Amino acid sequence: MKQHAWLLFDGKLWQRNYWEHIVRNEPDWNQIRAYIQNNPLQWTLDKLNPVYGQSRGDA
């Protein structure tokens, strides 16, 4: 019996070209931290975002 109501998904679930990364030093860690903090801000500009362009008036 399913415990979660997952909807059917007709696409890929995993990110293409995804790989793990070993943090080797503090500058590396700081760069990863900055990416994690700043990346969500880029979502409005991402062409995979279903509402891409609407906030820019392109829709």
ABEGO torsion letter per residue (X at the ends): XBABBBBBBABBABBBGBBBBBBABAAAAAAAAAAAAAAAAAAAABAABAABGAAAGAX
